[in-house]
Amino acid sequence: MSERLLTTKDILQKDFKNSFRGYNVSEVDEYLDTVIRDYDSFQKEIAFLQNENERLRARVEELSRKQSQAEPQRSTSPQMGVTNFDILKRLSNLEKHVFDAKLKEDQQ
């Protein structure tokens, strides 16, 4: 992030030199008041976003930590799920073969 050159206080305390054909002092003051309000608003928004960013980074870190702790437990589960599926599929094929053979014997 770039370094700020002005603070709200710097803007507020800025004095312009008066000259014969200078700017209208009250108009400059009104404009600077608007700049100060915007500057304050931006500073508050930046602070809020920085806090939100820190909170979200901490949450991501926490979730990553939980996921890394849960991975060793999950690593065996998908293999067993696939193994169970294969066993059920084989059992189904075996039952089909046995019952088809039995049906053929009964039909003869």
N, CA, C and O atoms as CSV, one atom per row, in Angstrom:
chain,resi,resn,atom,element,x,y,z
A,1,MET,N,N,0.850,-1.167,0.000
A,1,MET,CA,C,0.000,0.000,0.000
A,1,MET,C,C,0.894,1.228,0.000
A,1,MET,O,O,1.927,1.250,0.670
A,2,SER,N,N,0.500,2.255,-0.753
A,2,SER,CA,C,1.309,3.463,-0.854
A,2,SER,C,C,1.206,4.297,0.420
A,2,SER,O,O,0.234,4.216,1.171
A,3,GLU,N,N,2.232,5.091,0.630
A,3,GLU,CA,C,2.282,5.927,1.828
A,3,GLU,C,C,1.407,7.158,1.616
A,3,GLU,O,O,1.427,7.760,0.543
A,4,ARG,N,N,0.652,7.525,2.620
A,4,ARG,CA,C,-0.224,8.693,2.527
A,4,ARG,C,C,0.593,9.969,2.747
A,4,ARG,O,O,1.445,10.039,3.633
A,5,LEU,N,N,0.313,10.953,1.930
A,5,LEU,CA,C,1.025,12.222,2.054
A,5,LEU,C,C,0.304,13.198,2.968
A,5,LEU,O,O,0.931,14.069,3.571
A,6,LEU,N,N,-1.008,13.055,3.072
A,6,LEU,CA,C,-1.802,13.987,3.870
A,6,LEU,C,C,-2.628,13.236,4.905
A,6,LEU,O,O,-3.078,12.112,4.684
A,7,THR,N,N,-2.806,13.888,6.021
A,7,THR,CA,C,-3.741,13.386,7.021
A,7,THR,C,C,-4.908,14.361,7.075
A,7,THR,O,O,-4.862,15.439,6.481
A,8,THR,N,N,-5.944,13.971,7.788
A,8,THR,CA,C,-7.090,14.861,7.948
A,8,THR,C,C,-6.652,16.171,8.606
A,8,THR,O,O,-7.111,17.252,8.237
A,9,LYS,N,N,-5.775,16.055,9.566
A,9,LYS,CA,C,-5.291,17.245,10.280
A,9,LYS,C,C,-4.506,18.167,9.340
A,9,LYS,O,O,-4.635,19.389,9.415
A,10,ASP,N,N,-3.688,17.576,8.450
A,10,ASP,CA,C,-2.928,18.388,7.486
A,10,ASP,C,C,-3.863,19.189,6.589
A,10,ASP,O,O,-3.631,20.369,6.323
A,11,ILE,N,N,-4.913,18.538,6.134
A,11,ILE,CA,C,-5.869,19.221,5.254
A,11,ILE,C,C,-6.584,20.327,6.011
A,11,ILE,O,O,-6.761,21.433,5.501
A,12,LEU,N,N,-6.992,20.012,7.240
A,12,LEU,CA,C,-7.733,20.978,8.045
A,12,LEU,C,C,-6.898,22.219,8.356
A,12,LEU,O,O,-7.424,23.332,8.359
A,13,GLN,N,N,-5.627,22.042,8.611
A,13,GLN,CA,C,-4.780,23.160,9.028
A,13,GLN,C,C,-4.065,23.858,7.872
A,13,GLN,O,O,-3.268,24.768,8.098
A,14,LYS,N,N,-4.340,23.447,6.658
A,14,LYS,CA,C,-3.684,24.077,5.501
A,14,LYS,C,C,-4.133,25.531,5.357
A,14,LYS,O,O,-5.329,25.820,5.325
A,15,ASP,N,N,-3.165,26.437,5.272
A,15,ASP,CA,C,-3.450,27.859,5.043
A,15,ASP,C,C,-2.963,28.226,3.647
A,15,ASP,O,O,-1.842,27.904,3.254
A,16,PHE,N,N,-3.824,28.900,2.918
A,16,PHE,CA,C,-3.455,29.384,1.606
A,16,PHE,C,C,-3.064,30.852,1.712
A,16,PHE,O,O,-3.635,31.609,2.497
A,17,LYS,N,N,-2.091,31.232,0.916
A,17,LYS,CA,C,-1.671,32.635,0.911
A,17,LYS,C,C,-2.730,33.457,0.199
A,17,LYS,O,O,-3.294,33.043,-0.814
A,18,ASN,N,N,-2.982,34.627,0.753
A,18,ASN,CA,C,-3.950,35.540,0.134
A,18,ASN,C,C,-3.211,36.454,-0.824
A,18,ASN,O,O,-2.100,36.908,-0.551
A,19,SER,N,N,-3.839,36.709,-1.929
A,19,SER,CA,C,-3.282,37.668,-2.882
A,19,SER,C,C,-4.408,38.573,-3.353
A,19,SER,O,O,-5.575,38.368,-3.020
A,20,PHE,N,N,-4.046,39.543,-4.107
A,20,PHE,CA,C,-5.031,40.507,-4.564
A,20,PHE,C,C,-6.141,39.826,-5.371
A,20,PHE,O,O,-7.318,40.125,-5.167
A,21,ARG,N,N,-5.795,38.943,-6.257
A,21,ARG,CA,C,-6.779,38.227,-7.053
A,21,ARG,C,C,-6.793,36.752,-6.662
A,21,ARG,O,O,-6.851,35.875,-7.523
A,22,GLY,N,N,-6.740,36.490,-5.380
A,22,GLY,CA,C,-6.697,35.117,-4.869
A,22,GLY,C,C,-8.070,34.456,-4.874
A,22,GLY,O,O,-9.062,35.022,-5.332
A,23,TYR,N,N,-8.084,33.259,-4.357
A,23,TYR,CA,C,-9.325,32.486,-4.273
A,23,TYR,C,C,-10.202,33.016,-3.149
A,23,TYR,O,O,-9.723,33.669,-2.222
A,24,ASN,N,N,-11.485,32.725,-3.248
A,24,ASN,CA,C,-12.427,33.077,-2.208
A,24,ASN,C,C,-12.164,32.145,-1.012
A,24,ASN,O,O,-12.304,30.928,-1.135
A,25,VAL,N,N,-11.793,32.703,0.116
A,25,VAL,CA,C,-11.382,31.939,1.286
A,25,VAL,C,C,-12.498,31.027,1.783
A,25,VAL,O,O,-12.238,29.870,2.114
A,26,SER,N,N,-13.706,31.509,1.840
A,26,SER,CA,C,-14.809,30.677,2.339
A,26,SER,C,C,-15.092,29.521,1.379
A,26,SER,O,O,-15.437,28.424,1.819
A,27,GLU,N,N,-14.950,29.753,0.082
A,27,GLU,CA,C,-15.157,28.680,-0.892
A,27,GLU,C,C,-14.086,27.592,-0.741
A,27,GLU,O,O,-14.387,26.400,-0.807
A,28,VAL,N,N,-12.844,28.015,-0.539
A,28,VAL,CA,C,-11.753,27.056,-0.330
A,28,VAL,C,C,-11.994,26.271,0.951
A,28,VAL,O,O,-11.797,25.056,0.974
A,29,ASP,N,N,-12.417,26.944,2.020
A,29,ASP,CA,C,-12.685,26.270,3.289
A,29,ASP,C,C,-13.804,25.243,3.147
A,29,ASP,O,O,-13.698,24.137,3.677
A,30,GLU,N,N,-14.866,25.597,2.444
A,30,GLU,CA,C,-15.971,24.664,2.234
A,30,GLU,C,C,-15.507,23.428,1.455
A,30,GLU,O,O,-15.860,22.293,1.774
A,31,TYR,N,N,-14.704,23.696,0.426
A,31,TYR,CA,C,-14.201,22.587,-0.381
A,31,TYR,C,C,-13.289,21.675,0.444
A,31,TYR,O,O,-13.379,20.450,0.357
A,32,LEU,N,N,-12.421,22.280,1.234
A,32,LEU,CA,C,-11.518,21.478,2.076
A,32,LEU,C,C,-12.297,20.681,3.121
A,32,LEU,O,O,-11.907,19.566,3.466
A,33,ASP,N,N,-13.393,21.246,3.624
A,33,ASP,CA,C,-14.242,20.502,4.560
A,33,ASP,C,C,-14.819,19.257,3.888
A,33,ASP,O,O,-14.899,18.192,4.500
A,34,THR,N,N,-15.216,19.401,2.634
A,34,THR,CA,C,-15.721,18.252,1.877
A,34,THR,C,C,-14.611,17.218,1.674
A,34,THR,O,O,-14.846,16.017,1.809
A,35,VAL,N,N,-13.422,17.679,1.354
A,35,VAL,CA,C,-12.278,16.775,1.168
A,35,VAL,C,C,-11.979,16.031,2.460
A,35,VAL,O,O,-11.697,14.833,2.438
A,36,ILE,N,N,-12.037,16.727,3.574
A,36,ILE,CA,C,-11.771,16.110,4.881
A,36,ILE,C,C,-12.794,15.023,5.179
A,36,ILE,O,O,-12.434,13.936,5.633
A,37,ARG,N,N,-14.077,15.312,4.924
A,37,ARG,CA,C,-15.121,14.300,5.167
A,37,ARG,C,C,-14.885,13.055,4.307
A,37,ARG,O,O,-14.998,11.926,4.785
A,38,ASP,N,N,-14.554,13.280,3.031
A,38,ASP,CA,C,-14.260,12.143,2.156
A,38,ASP,C,C,-13.036,11.373,2.643
A,38,ASP,O,O,-13.030,10.142,2.656
A,39,TYR,N,N,-12.021,12.096,3.035
A,39,TYR,CA,C,-10.782,11.475,3.500
A,39,TYR,C,C,-11.050,10.628,4.748
A,39,TYR,O,O,-10.566,9.501,4.858
A,40,ASP,N,N,-11.821,11.179,5.679
A,40,ASP,CA,C,-12.199,10.422,6.883
A,40,ASP,C,C,-12.994,9.170,6.505
A,40,ASP,O,O,-12.771,8.088,7.049
A,41,SER,N,N,-13.909,9.337,5.577
A,41,SER,CA,C,-14.722,8.208,5.132
A,41,SER,C,C,-13.844,7.113,4.537
A,41,SER,O,O,-14.032,5.934,4.835
A,42,PHE,N,N,-12.893,7.498,3.704
A,42,PHE,CA,C,-11.992,6.509,3.103
A,42,PHE,C,C,-11.121,5.826,4.153
A,42,PHE,O,O,-10.890,4.619,4.081
A,43,GLN,N,N,-10.646,6.582,5.110
A,43,GLN,CA,C,-9.825,5.998,6.164
A,43,GLN,C,C,-10.622,4.974,6.978
A,43,GLN,O,O,-10.103,3.910,7.317
A,44,LYS,N,N,-11.876,5.294,7.289
A,44,LYS,CA,C,-12.724,4.357,8.037
A,44,LYS,C,C,-12.993,3.105,7.212
A,44,LYS,O,O,-12.958,1.990,7.733
A,45,GLU,N,N,-13.263,3.293,5.924
A,45,GLU,CA,C,-13.533,2.148,5.059
A,45,GLU,C,C,-12.295,1.262,4.918
A,45,GLU,O,O,-12.403,0.036,4.934
A,46,ILE,N,N,-11.138,1.871,4.781
A,46,ILE,CA,C,-9.893,1.106,4.685
A,46,ILE,C,C,-9.662,0.317,5.965
A,46,ILE,O,O,-9.297,-0.858,5.914
A,47,ALA,N,N,-9.872,0.951,7.109
A,47,ALA,CA,C,-9.691,0.252,8.386
A,47,ALA,C,C,-10.670,-0.914,8.503
A,47,ALA,O,O,-10.292,-2.000,8.940
A,48,PHE,N,N,-11.933,-0.693,8.112
A,48,PHE,CA,C,-12.923,-1.768,8.158
A,48,PHE,C,C,-12.516,-2.922,7.251
A,48,PHE,O,O,-12.582,-4.084,7.653
A,49,LEU,N,N,-12.098,-2.606,6.032
A,49,LEU,CA,C,-11.714,-3.652,5.082
A,49,LEU,C,C,-10.462,-4.401,5.530
A,49,LEU,O,O,-10.349,-5.608,5.314
A,50,GLN,N,N,-9.526,-3.695,6.149
A,50,GLN,CA,C,-8.338,-4.368,6.667
A,50,GLN,C,C,-8.718,-5.334,7.784
A,50,GLN,O,O,-8.206,-6.452,7.837
A,51,ASN,N,N,-9.608,-4.914,8.674
A,51,ASN,CA,C,-10.064,-5.797,9.750
A,51,ASN,C,C,-10.811,-7.005,9.179
A,51,ASN,O,O,-10.614,-8.134,9.629
A,52,GLU,N,N,-11.658,-6.763,8.199
A,52,GLU,CA,C,-12.408,-7.850,7.563
A,52,GLU,C,C,-11.455,-8.820,6.868
A,52,GLU,O,O,-11.638,-10.036,6.929
A,53,ASN,N,N,-10.446,-8.274,6.215
A,53,ASN,CA,C,-9.449,-9.106,5.539
A,53,ASN,C,C,-8.693,-9.973,6.544
A,53,ASN,O,O,-8.467,-11.158,6.296
A,54,GLU,N,N,-8.307,-9.399,7.659
A,54,GLU,CA,C,-7.618,-10.162,8.703
A,54,GLU,C,C,-8.523,-11.263,9.254
A,54,GLU,O,O,-8.074,-12.387,9.481
A,55,ARG,N,N,-9.804,-10.933,9.470
A,55,ARG,CA,C,-10.752,-11.921,9.982
A,55,ARG,C,C,-10.926,-13.076,8.998
A,55,ARG,O,O,-10.941,-14.243,9.391
A,56,LEU,N,N,-11.058,-12.740,7.727
A,56,LEU,CA,C,-11.249,-13.785,6.715
A,56,LEU,C,C,-9.997,-14.635,6.544
A,56,LEU,O,O,-10.096,-15.847,6.350
A,57,ARG,N,N,-8.829,-14.022,6.613
A,57,ARG,CA,C,-7.582,-14.797,6.522
A,57,ARG,C,C,-7.462,-15.767,7.704
A,57,ARG,O,O,-7.038,-16.910,7.538
A,58,ALA,N,N,-7.838,-15.298,8.888
A,58,ALA,CA,C,-7.798,-16.169,10.064
A,58,ALA,C,C,-8.782,-17.325,9.896
A,58,ALA,O,O,-8.479,-18.457,10.273
A,59,ARG,N,N,-9.949,-17.046,9.336
A,59,ARG,CA,C,-10.959,-18.091,9.109
A,59,ARG,C,C,-10.461,-19.117,8.092
A,59,ARG,O,O,-10.653,-20.319,8.275
A,60,VAL,N,N,-9.827,-18.646,7.029
A,60,VAL,CA,C,-9.270,-19.558,6.021
A,60,VAL,C,C,-8.189,-20.428,6.650
A,60,VAL,O,O,-8.128,-21.632,6.400
A,61,GLU,N,N,-7.346,-19.819,7.459
A,61,GLU,CA,C,-6.287,-20.577,8.130
A,61,GLU,C,C,-6.890,-21.630,9.059
A,61,GLU,O,O,-6.424,-22.769,9.101
A,62,GLU,N,N,-7.923,-21.245,9.800
A,62,GLU,CA,C,-8.585,-22.173,10.714
A,62,GLU,C,C,-9.211,-23.344,9.945
A,62,GLU,O,O,-9.064,-24.499,10.345
A,63,LEU,N,N,-9.899,-23.049,8.853
A,63,LEU,CA,C,-10.525,-24.100,8.058
A,63,LEU,C,C,-9.481,-24.993,7.396
A,63,LEU,O,O,-9.678,-26.204,7.293
A,64,SER,N,N,-8.386,-24.412,6.951
A,64,SER,CA,C,-7.299,-25.203,6.357
A,64,SER,C,C,-6.699,-26.146,7.393
A,64,SER,O,O,-6.391,-27.301,7.096
A,65,ARG,N,N,-6.538,-25.642,8.605
A,65,ARG,CA,C,-5.992,-26.465,9.684
A,65,ARG,C,C,-6.935,-27.635,9.991
A,65,ARG,O,O,-6.492,-28.771,10.164
A,66,LYS,N,N,-8.245,-27.340,10.057
A,66,LYS,CA,C,-9.220,-28.400,10.321
A,66,LYS,C,C,-9.225,-29.428,9.196
A,66,LYS,O,O,-9.329,-30.628,9.449
A,67,GLN,N,N,-9.113,-28.962,7.958
A,67,GLN,CA,C,-9.127,-29.869,6.819
A,67,GLN,C,C,-7.877,-30.752,6.820
A,67,GLN,O,O,-7.959,-31.944,6.528
A,68,SER,N,N,-6.743,-30.178,7.144
A,68,SER,CA,C,-5.520,-30.974,7.161
A,68,SER,C,C,-5.548,-32.009,8.285
A,68,SER,O,O,-4.958,-33.081,8.155
A,69,GLN,N,N,-6.232,-31.691,9.388
A,69,GLN,CA,C,-6.369,-32.666,10.472
A,69,GLN,C,C,-7.349,-33.768,10.096
A,69,GLN,O,O,-7.194,-34.907,10.538
A,70,ALA,N,N,-8.353,-33.450,9.288
A,70,ALA,CA,C,-9.372,-34.428,8.906
A,70,ALA,C,C,-8.926,-35.293,7.730
A,70,ALA,O,O,-9.491,-36.368,7.524
A,71,GLU,N,N,-7.939,-34.866,6.957
A,71,GLU,CA,C,-7.519,-35.623,5.780
A,71,GLU,C,C,-7.015,-37.023,6.090
A,71,GLU,O,O,-7.370,-37.945,5.356
A,72,PRO,N,N,-6.209,-37.251,7.129
A,72,PRO,CA,C,-5.775,-38.632,7.392
A,72,PRO,C,C,-6.949,-39.567,7.664
A,72,PRO,O,O,-6.901,-40.735,7.280
A,73,GLN,N,N,-7.985,-39.086,8.309
A,73,GLN,CA,C,-9.155,-39.914,8.584
A,73,GLN,C,C,-9.922,-40.181,7.303
A,73,GLN,O,O,-10.451,-41.277,7.118
A,74,ARG,N,N,-9.992,-39.194,6.411
A,74,ARG,CA,C,-10.737,-39.341,5.176
A,74,ARG,C,C,-9.997,-40.177,4.151
A,74,ARG,O,O,-10.626,-40.734,3.252
A,75,SER,N,N,-8.698,-40.281,4.257
A,75,SER,CA,C,-7.932,-40.978,3.234
A,75,SER,C,C,-8.301,-42.455,3.151
A,75,SER,O,O,-8.240,-43.036,2.068
A,76,THR,N,N,-8.682,-43.078,4.265
A,76,THR,CA,C,-9.074,-44.480,4.213
A,76,THR,C,C,-10.536,-44.636,3.837
A,76,THR,O,O,-10.915,-45.663,3.274
A,77,SER,N,N,-11.357,-43.658,4.127
A,77,SER,CA,C,-12.789,-43.751,3.877
A,77,SER,C,C,-13.139,-43.902,2.398
A,77,SER,O,O,-13.925,-44.792,2.073
A,78,PRO,N,N,-12.605,-43.088,1.477
A,78,PRO,CA,C,-12.967,-43.265,0.078
A,78,PRO,C,C,-12.517,-44.624,-0.461
A,78,PRO,O,O,-13.210,-45.218,-1.286
A,79,GLN,N,N,-11.381,-45.113,-0.009
A,79,GLN,CA,C,-10.921,-46.425,-0.480
A,79,GLN,C,C,-11.891,-47.505,-0.018
A,79,GLN,O,O,-12.218,-48.413,-0.782
A,80,MET,N,N,-12.353,-47.412,1.225
A,80,MET,CA,C,-13.305,-48.403,1.719
A,80,MET,C,C,-14.628,-48.272,0.982
A,80,MET,O,O,-15.276,-49.282,0.706
A,81,GLY,N,N,-15.043,-47.059,0.660
A,81,GLY,CA,C,-16.270,-46.858,-0.084
A,81,GLY,C,C,-16.178,-47.517,-1.451
A,81,GLY,O,O,-17.121,-48.176,-1.892
A,82,VAL,N,N,-15.056,-47.344,-2.118
A,82,VAL,CA,C,-14.846,-47.975,-3.417
A,82,VAL,C,C,-14.792,-49.478,-3.247
A,82,VAL,O,O,-15.377,-50.213,-4.043
A,83,THR,N,N,-14.098,-49.950,-2.218
A,83,THR,CA,C,-13.996,-51.386,-1.960
A,83,THR,C,C,-15.375,-51.966,-1.654
A,83,THR,O,O,-15.730,-53.024,-2.174
A,84,ASN,N,N,-16.139,-51.293,-0.830
A,84,ASN,CA,C,-17.496,-51.758,-0.526
A,84,ASN,C,C,-18.356,-51.790,-1.778
A,84,ASN,O,O,-19.120,-52.733,-1.981
A,85,PHE,N,N,-18.242,-50.799,-2.594
A,85,PHE,CA,C,-18.997,-50.761,-3.833
A,85,PHE,C,C,-18.616,-51.930,-4.733
A,85,PHE,O,O,-19.476,-52.592,-5.313
A,86,ASP,N,N,-17.320,-52.170,-4.837
A,86,ASP,CA,C,-16.858,-53.306,-5.658
A,86,ASP,C,C,-17.378,-54.625,-5.114
A,86,ASP,O,O,-17.793,-55.495,-5.879
A,87,ILE,N,N,-17.357,-54.775,-3.809
A,87,ILE,CA,C,-17.842,-56.021,-3.195
A,87,ILE,C,C,-19.331,-56.191,-3.470
A,87,ILE,O,O,-19.774,-57.281,-3.829
A,88,LEU,N,N,-20.105,-55.123,-3.305
A,88,LEU,CA,C,-21.538,-55.202,-3.574
A,88,LEU,C,C,-21.813,-55.511,-5.040
A,88,LEU,O,O,-22.713,-56.287,-5.363
A,89,LYS,N,N,-21.043,-54.905,-5.909
A,89,LYS,CA,C,-21.207,-55.165,-7.340
A,89,LYS,C,C,-20.895,-56.623,-7.662
A,89,LYS,O,O,-21.629,-57.271,-8.407
A,90,ARG,N,N,-19.817,-57.127,-7.103
A,90,ARG,CA,C,-19.452,-58.534,-7.324
A,90,ARG,C,C,-20.506,-59.465,-6.744
A,90,ARG,O,O,-20.860,-60.467,-7.365
A,91,LEU,N,N,-21.003,-59.143,-5.572
A,91,LEU,CA,C,-22.041,-59.961,-4.938
A,91,LEU,C,C,-23.305,-59.981,-5.793
A,91,LEU,O,O,-23.940,-61.022,-5.961
A,92,SER,N,N,-23.658,-58.819,-6.326
A,92,SER,CA,C,-24.831,-58.734,-7.190
A,92,SER,C,C,-24.646,-59.588,-8.437
A,92,SER,O,O,-25.564,-60.300,-8.845
A,93,ASN,N,N,-23.475,-59.522,-9.038
A,93,ASN,CA,C,-23.194,-60.341,-10.225
A,93,ASN,C,C,-23.230,-61.831,-9.887
A,93,ASN,O,O,-23.730,-62.639,-10.669
A,94,LEU,N,N,-22.703,-62.185,-8.729
A,94,LEU,CA,C,-22.705,-63.584,-8.299
A,94,LEU,C,C,-24.133,-64.077,-8.070
A,94,LEU,O,O,-24.488,-65.176,-8.498
A,95,GLU,N,N,-24.947,-63.272,-7.399
A,95,GLU,CA,C,-26.347,-63.643,-7.174
A,95,GLU,C,C,-27.087,-63.801,-8.497
A,95,GLU,O,O,-27.856,-64.743,-8.686
A,96,LYS,N,N,-26.843,-62.872,-9.398
A,96,LYS,CA,C,-27.486,-62.959,-10.701
A,96,LYS,C,C,-27.087,-64.261,-11.413
A,96,LYS,O,O,-27.937,-64.940,-11.988
A,97,HIS,N,N,-25.816,-64.598,-11.373
A,97,HIS,CA,C,-25.324,-65.816,-12.025
A,97,HIS,C,C,-25.943,-67.069,-11.380
A,97,HIS,O,O,-26.384,-67.986,-12.074
A,98,VAL,N,N,-25.965,-67.084,-10.047
A,98,VAL,CA,C,-26.504,-68.256,-9.335
A,98,VAL,C,C,-28.001,-68.386,-9.596
A,98,VAL,O,O,-28.489,-69.470,-9.916
A,99,PHE,N,N,-28.724,-67.283,-9.459
A,99,PHE,CA,C,-30.181,-67.357,-9.640
A,99,PHE,C,C,-30.554,-67.616,-11.099
A,99,PHE,O,O,-31.543,-68.297,-11.371
A,100,ASP,N,N,-29.774,-67.081,-12.039
A,100,ASP,CA,C,-30.042,-67.373,-13.447
A,100,ASP,C,C,-29.835,-68.857,-13.724
A,100,ASP,O,O,-30.621,-69.477,-14.441
A,101,ALA,N,N,-28.773,-69.422,-13.153
A,101,ALA,CA,C,-28.519,-70.856,-13.329
A,101,ALA,C,C,-29.626,-71.674,-12.687
A,101,ALA,O,O,-30.059,-72.684,-13.242
A,102,LYS,N,N,-30.084,-71.239,-11.519
A,102,LYS,CA,C,-31.163,-71.964,-10.829
A,102,LYS,C,C,-32.455,-71.898,-11.627
A,102,LYS,O,O,-33.181,-72.887,-11.721
A,103,LEU,N,N,-32.748,-70.726,-12.207
A,103,LEU,CA,C,-33.942,-70.572,-13.026
A,103,LEU,C,C,-33.887,-71.480,-14.277
A,103,LEU,O,O,-34.894,-72.069,-14.668
A,104,LYS,N,N,-32.714,-71.578,-14.884
A,104,LYS,CA,C,-32.560,-72.433,-16.043
A,104,LYS,C,C,-32.782,-73.899,-15.677
A,104,LYS,O,O,-33.378,-74.648,-16.451
A,105,GLU,N,N,-32.310,-74.306,-14.517
A,105,GLU,CA,C,-32.496,-75.693,-14.070
A,105,GLU,C,C,-33.973,-75.962,-13.818
A,105,GLU,O,O,-34.479,-77.029,-14.167
A,106,ASP,N,N,-34.661,-75.009,-13.219
A,106,ASP,CA,C,-36.078,-75.190,-12.932
A,106,ASP,C,C,-36.919,-75.236,-14.207
A,106,ASP,O,O,-37.921,-75.949,-14.279
A,107,GLN,N,N,-36.499,-74.470,-15.203
A,107,GLN,CA,C,-37.233,-74.444,-16.464
A,107,GLN,C,C,-37.063,-75.738,-17.247
A,107,GLN,O,O,-37.955,-76.098,-18.015
A,108,GLN,N,N,-35.960,-76.447,-17.082
A,108,GLN,CA,C,-35.702,-77.694,-17.810
A,108,GLN,C,C,-36.443,-78.780,-17.139
A,108,GLN,O,O,-36.380,-79.930,-17.573
